């Protein structure tokens, strides 16, 4: 028969190992469920992804996983709130300017979906700026629906960011972007950028 003390130590070791493993699994689930609530700069709804002053703190590829019906605005409401959730698939760009570990963030939450044609299941690029010490969104023009799993948009936007927002490096992608945003916006920005550089 085994020594009772040895058996007791073995049982206690197994118990604590199991408890630690279970606790670790719970913590992982909790971390992965964390959401980032994006502030909504409703007064900047015309702010587009391309143009002078369009500098981003965070760009995310994600999928729309929740959309609520529009809320009934009060008489003094400045905009119609439409809540939604975007589940993150990939961090395209992170300025790391707000002491957040984006690897722990699984969802983006915002109420700026009014006026969009987005539906659950749509794949989107989300362009966030810095505002009052955190990430924020300027509205519906900063959530761009793209064709599912079309990596060309990701390649193009990374090239644009890596070139310090020089739009001429993605001039060949004009036709690509014109399918998902107002094509004239990028085209005009390229013309303005060249004129600015030539002065």
C-alpha atoms as a printed R data frame, in Angstrom:
    type eleno elety resid chain resno       x      y       z
1   ATOM     1    CA   UNK     A     1   0.000  0.000   0.000
2   ATOM     2    CA   UNK     A     2   1.290  3.472  -0.880
3   ATOM     3    CA   UNK     A     3   2.373  5.889   1.821
4   ATOM     4    CA   UNK     A     4  -0.758  7.944   2.809
5   ATOM     5    CA   UNK     A     5   1.314 11.167   2.892
6   ATOM     6    CA   UNK     A     6   2.597 10.576  -0.622
7   ATOM     7    CA   UNK     A     7  -0.927  9.902  -1.857
8   ATOM     8    CA   UNK     A     8  -2.233 13.065  -0.181
9   ATOM     9    CA   UNK     A     9   0.517 15.210  -1.723
10  ATOM    10    CA   UNK     A    10  -0.213 13.720  -5.163
11  ATOM    11    CA   UNK     A    11  -3.940 14.461  -4.853
12  ATOM    12    CA   UNK     A    12  -3.312 18.040  -3.691
13  ATOM    13    CA   UNK     A    13  -0.885 18.619  -6.580
14  ATOM    14    CA   UNK     A    14  -3.434 17.377  -9.126
15  ATOM    15    CA   UNK     A    15  -6.166 19.507  -7.552
16  ATOM    16    CA   UNK     A    16  -4.153 22.741  -7.671
17  ATOM    17    CA   UNK     A    17  -2.883 22.054 -11.187
18  ATOM    18    CA   UNK     A    18  -6.445 21.502 -12.372
19  ATOM    19    CA   UNK     A    19  -7.665 24.638 -10.570
20  ATOM    20    CA   UNK     A    20  -4.900 26.785 -12.078
21  ATOM    21    CA   UNK     A    21  -5.586 25.444 -15.563
22  ATOM    22    CA   UNK     A    22  -9.302 26.111 -15.163
23  ATOM    23    CA   UNK     A    23  -8.661 29.633 -13.852
24  ATOM    24    CA   UNK     A    24  -6.281 30.333 -16.761
25  ATOM    25    CA   UNK     A    25  -8.937 29.206 -19.253
26  ATOM    26    CA   UNK     A    26 -11.539 31.482 -17.619
27  ATOM    27    CA   UNK     A    27  -9.173 34.464 -17.806
28  ATOM    28    CA   UNK     A    28  -8.475 33.807 -21.497
29  ATOM    29    CA   UNK     A    29 -12.199 33.741 -22.268
30  ATOM    30    CA   UNK     A    30 -12.728 36.965 -20.326
31  ATOM    31    CA   UNK     A    31  -9.874 38.742 -22.151
32  ATOM    32    CA   UNK     A    32 -11.012 37.638 -25.583
33  ATOM    33    CA   UNK     A    33 -14.511 38.985 -24.935
34  ATOM    34    CA   UNK     A    34 -13.270 42.507 -24.219
35  ATOM    35    CA   UNK     A    35 -14.811 45.231 -26.399
36  ATOM    36    CA   UNK     A    36 -13.625 48.709 -27.300
37  ATOM    37    CA   UNK     A    37 -16.376 51.315 -27.241
38  ATOM    38    CA   UNK     A    38 -15.530 53.857 -29.937
39  ATOM    39    CA   UNK     A    39 -16.489 57.460 -29.389
40  ATOM    40    CA   UNK     A    40 -18.498 58.930 -32.264
41  ATOM    41    CA   UNK     A    41 -17.452 62.291 -33.714
42  ATOM    42    CA   UNK     A    42 -20.835 62.844 -35.369
43  ATOM    43    CA   UNK     A    43 -19.952 66.378 -36.453
44  ATOM    44    CA   UNK     A    44 -17.208 64.963 -38.716
45  ATOM    45    CA   UNK     A    45 -19.399 62.544 -40.661
46  ATOM    46    CA   UNK     A    46 -18.039 63.771 -43.988
47  ATOM    47    CA   UNK     A    47 -14.475 62.899 -42.996
48  ATOM    48    CA   UNK     A    48 -13.311 60.387 -45.613
49  ATOM    49    CA   UNK     A    49 -10.493 57.827 -45.508
50  ATOM    50    CA   UNK     A    50  -8.557 59.767 -48.156
51  ATOM    51    CA   UNK     A    51  -7.629 63.434 -48.052
52  ATOM    52    CA   UNK     A    52  -5.413 65.997 -46.356
53  ATOM    53    CA   UNK     A    53  -5.715 65.609 -42.604
54  ATOM    54    CA   UNK     A    54  -6.851 61.985 -42.837
55  ATOM    55    CA   UNK     A    55  -4.410 60.480 -40.357
56  ATOM    56    CA   UNK     A    56  -5.388 57.320 -38.539
57  ATOM    57    CA   UNK     A    57  -4.598 55.865 -35.140
58  ATOM    58    CA   UNK     A    58  -6.195 52.488 -35.795
59  ATOM    59    CA   UNK     A    59  -7.357 50.572 -38.869
60  ATOM    60    CA   UNK     A    60  -9.159 47.282 -38.426
61  ATOM    61    CA   UNK     A    61 -10.524 44.556 -40.684
62  ATOM    62    CA   UNK     A    62 -13.666 43.051 -39.193
63  ATOM    63    CA   UNK     A    63 -17.135 41.632 -39.642
64  ATOM    64    CA   UNK     A    64 -20.399 43.279 -38.621
65  ATOM    65    CA   UNK     A    65 -21.861 40.879 -36.055
66  ATOM    66    CA   UNK     A    66 -24.619 42.964 -34.468
67  ATOM    67    CA   UNK     A    67 -26.897 45.803 -35.554
68  ATOM    68    CA   UNK     A    68 -29.646 47.258 -33.389
69  ATOM    69    CA   UNK     A    69 -32.742 49.078 -34.721
70  ATOM    70    CA   UNK     A    70 -32.430 52.880 -34.688
71  ATOM    71    CA   UNK     A    71 -33.264 54.405 -31.330
72  ATOM    72    CA   UNK     A    72 -35.958 57.066 -31.111
73  ATOM    73    CA   UNK     A    73 -34.010 60.317 -30.766
74  ATOM    74    CA   UNK     A    74 -35.013 62.858 -28.170
75  ATOM    75    CA   UNK     A    75 -35.899 66.393 -29.247
76  ATOM    76    CA   UNK     A    76 -32.423 67.664 -28.376
77  ATOM    77    CA   UNK     A    77 -30.543 64.707 -29.898
78  ATOM    78    CA   UNK     A    78 -27.716 65.689 -32.212
79  ATOM    79    CA   UNK     A    79 -27.840 62.469 -34.224
80  ATOM    80    CA   UNK     A    80 -29.768 59.196 -34.498
81  ATOM    81    CA   UNK     A    81 -28.044 56.465 -32.536
82  ATOM    82    CA   UNK     A    82 -27.785 53.043 -34.197
83  ATOM    83    CA   UNK     A    83 -25.750 50.618 -32.110
84  ATOM    84    CA   UNK     A    84 -23.620 47.952 -33.721
85  ATOM    85    CA   UNK     A    85 -20.724 45.604 -33.153
86  ATOM    86    CA   UNK     A    86 -17.780 44.715 -35.382
87  ATOM    87    CA   UNK     A    87 -15.788 41.611 -34.545
88  ATOM    88    CA   UNK     A    88 -12.103 42.135 -35.264
89  ATOM    89    CA   UNK     A    89 -10.389 39.823 -37.739
90  ATOM    90    CA   UNK     A    90  -7.114 41.693 -38.208
91  ATOM    91    CA   UNK     A    91  -5.404 44.819 -36.938
92  ATOM    92    CA   UNK     A    92  -4.186 46.524 -40.103
93  ATOM    93    CA   UNK     A    93  -2.558 49.473 -38.344
94  ATOM    94    CA   UNK     A    94  -2.203 50.485 -34.706
95  ATOM    95    CA   UNK     A    95  -0.416 53.662 -33.647
96  ATOM    96    CA   UNK     A    96  -0.233 52.292 -30.081
97  ATOM    97    CA   UNK     A    97  -0.901 55.832 -28.905
98  ATOM    98    CA   UNK     A    98  -3.466 55.063 -26.212
99  ATOM    99    CA   UNK     A    99  -1.844 52.401 -24.028
100 ATOM   100    CA   UNK     A   100  -4.262 49.711 -25.200
101 ATOM   101    CA   UNK     A   101  -3.272 46.167 -26.047
102 ATOM   102    CA   UNK     A   102  -5.394 45.655 -29.139
103 ATOM   103    CA   UNK     A   103  -4.537 41.931 -29.065
104 ATOM   104    CA   UNK     A   104  -6.961 41.637 -26.138
105 ATOM   105    CA   UNK     A   105  -9.791 43.460 -27.933
106 ATOM   106    CA   UNK     A   106 -12.199 41.217 -29.821
107 ATOM   107    CA   UNK     A   107 -14.952 43.678 -30.748
108 ATOM   108    CA   UNK     A   108 -15.507 47.331 -31.643
109 ATOM   109    CA   UNK     A   109 -18.764 48.861 -30.410
110 ATOM   110    CA   UNK     A   110 -20.183 52.103 -31.790
111 ATOM   111    CA   UNK     A   111 -23.527 53.818 -32.364
112 ATOM   112    CA   UNK     A   112 -22.631 55.466 -35.692
113 ATOM   113    CA   UNK     A   113 -24.403 53.027 -38.060
114 ATOM   114    CA   UNK     A   114 -27.222 55.420 -38.979
115 ATOM   115    CA   UNK     A   115 -27.294 56.081 -42.722
116 ATOM   116    CA   UNK     A   116 -25.239 53.029 -43.665
117 ATOM   117    CA   UNK     A   117 -26.428 50.089 -45.734
118 ATOM   118    CA   UNK     A   118 -24.415 47.628 -43.676
119 ATOM   119    CA   UNK     A   119 -25.823 44.275 -42.612
120 ATOM   120    CA   UNK     A   120 -24.720 41.510 -40.295
121 ATOM   121    CA   UNK     A   121 -22.046 39.422 -41.965
122 ATOM   122    CA   UNK     A   122 -20.570 42.273 -44.016
123 ATOM   123    CA   UNK     A   123 -16.778 42.512 -44.019
124 ATOM   124    CA   UNK     A   124 -15.545 46.033 -43.322
125 ATOM   125    CA   UNK     A   125 -12.494 48.218 -42.929
126 ATOM   126    CA   UNK     A   126 -12.782 50.540 -39.926
127 ATOM   127    CA   UNK     A   127 -10.734 53.750 -39.817
128 ATOM   128    CA   UNK     A   128 -10.293 55.261 -36.329
129 ATOM   129    CA   UNK     A   129  -8.739 58.541 -35.253
130 ATOM   130    CA   UNK     A   130  -7.495 59.860 -31.916
131 ATOM   131    CA   UNK     A   131  -9.864 62.000 -29.893
132 ATOM   132    CA   UNK     A   132  -9.754 63.002 -26.226
133 ATOM   133    CA   UNK     A   133  -7.130 60.422 -25.334
134 ATOM   134    CA   UNK     A   134  -8.702 57.391 -27.004
135 ATOM   135    CA   UNK     A   135  -9.714 55.889 -30.329
136 ATOM   136    CA   UNK     A   136 -12.798 57.363 -31.966
137 ATOM   137    CA   UNK     A   137 -14.687 57.123 -35.240
138 ATOM   138    CA   UNK     A   138 -15.874 59.920 -37.493
139 ATOM   139    CA   UNK     A   139 -18.951 58.118 -38.751
140 ATOM   140    CA   UNK     A   140 -20.373 56.069 -41.552
141 ATOM   141    CA   UNK     A   141 -17.708 57.022 -44.115
142 ATOM   142    CA   UNK     A   142 -15.092 55.503 -41.835
143 ATOM   143    CA   UNK     A   143 -16.688 52.044 -41.979
144 ATOM   144    CA   UNK     A   144 -16.169 50.741 -45.497
145 ATOM   145    CA   UNK     A   145 -17.768 47.538 -46.727
146 ATOM   146    CA   UNK     A   146 -15.355 45.504 -48.859
147 ATOM   147    CA   UNK     A   147 -15.827 42.229 -50.754
148 ATOM   148    CA   UNK     A   148 -15.344 39.215 -48.499
149 ATOM   149    CA   UNK     A   149 -11.714 38.094 -48.206
150 ATOM   150    CA   UNK     A   150 -10.475 40.511 -50.879
151 ATOM   151    CA   UNK     A   151  -6.901 41.088 -49.682
152 ATOM   152    CA   UNK     A   152  -6.211 43.761 -52.309
153 ATOM   153    CA   UNK     A   153  -7.764 46.448 -50.110
154 ATOM   154    CA   UNK     A   154  -5.584 45.471 -47.156
155 ATOM   155    CA   UNK     A   155  -2.445 45.462 -49.320
156 ATOM   156    CA   UNK     A   156  -3.351 48.872 -50.743
157 ATOM   157    CA   UNK     A   157  -4.088 50.560 -47.410
158 ATOM   158    CA   UNK     A   158  -0.883 49.184 -45.853
159 ATOM   159    CA   UNK     A   159   1.103 50.547 -48.796
160 ATOM   160    CA   UNK     A   160  -0.584 53.939 -48.321
161 ATOM   161    CA   UNK     A   161   0.155 54.079 -44.572
162 ATOM   162    CA   UNK     A   162   3.759 52.884 -45.016
163 ATOM   163    CA   UNK     A   163   4.293 55.679 -47.560
164 ATOM   164    CA   UNK     A   164   3.306 58.269 -44.920
165 ATOM   165    CA   UNK     A   165  -0.110 58.836 -46.505
166 ATOM   166    CA   UNK     A   166   1.270 59.567 -49.950
167 ATOM   167    CA   UNK     A   167  -1.747 58.787 -52.190
168 ATOM   168    CA   UNK     A   168   0.300 58.529 -55.368
169 ATOM   169    CA   UNK     A   169   1.594 55.110 -54.295
170 ATOM   170    CA   UNK     A   170  -1.930 53.696 -54.642
171 ATOM   171    CA   UNK     A   171  -2.891 55.540 -57.802
172 ATOM   172    CA   UNK     A   172  -3.042 52.208 -59.636
173 ATOM   173    CA   UNK     A   173  -5.706 51.138 -57.127
174 ATOM   174    CA   UNK     A   174  -8.151 53.900 -58.072
175 ATOM   175    CA   UNK     A   175 -10.515 51.483 -59.812
176 ATOM   176    CA   UNK     A   176 -10.345 49.160 -56.821
177 ATOM   177    CA   UNK     A   177 -11.284 51.848 -54.280
178 ATOM   178    CA   UNK     A   178 -13.942 53.401 -56.519
179 ATOM   179    CA   UNK     A   179 -15.959 50.201 -56.033
180 ATOM   180    CA   UNK     A   180 -16.330 50.807 -52.292
181 ATOM   181    CA   UNK     A   181 -15.895 54.567 -51.761
182 ATOM   182    CA   UNK     A   182 -16.461 57.709 -53.795
183 ATOM   183    CA   UNK     A   183 -13.747 57.315 -56.434
184 ATOM   184    CA   UNK     A   184 -13.490 61.056 -57.009
185 ATOM   185    CA   UNK     A   185 -12.383 61.606 -53.422
186 ATOM   186    CA   UNK     A   186  -9.144 59.677 -53.845
187 ATOM   187    CA   UNK     A   187  -8.596 60.982 -57.369
188 ATOM   188    CA   UNK     A   188  -8.969 64.600 -56.216
189 ATOM   189    CA   UNK     A   189  -6.681 63.947 -53.257
190 ATOM   190    CA   UNK     A   190  -3.948 62.667 -55.597
191 ATOM   191    CA   UNK     A   191  -4.253 65.833 -57.718
192 ATOM   192    CA   UNK     A   192  -4.178 68.077 -54.633
193 ATOM   193    CA   UNK     A   193  -1.226 66.182 -53.192
194 ATOM   194    CA   UNK     A   194   0.807 66.557 -56.407
195 ATOM   195    CA   UNK     A   195  -0.026 70.275 -56.635
196 ATOM   196    CA   UNK     A   196   1.015 70.756 -53.009
197 ATOM   197    CA   UNK     A   197   4.315 68.934 -53.526
198 ATOM   198    CA   UNK     A   198   5.109 70.910 -56.688
199 ATOM   199    CA   UNK     A   199   4.673 74.298 -54.987
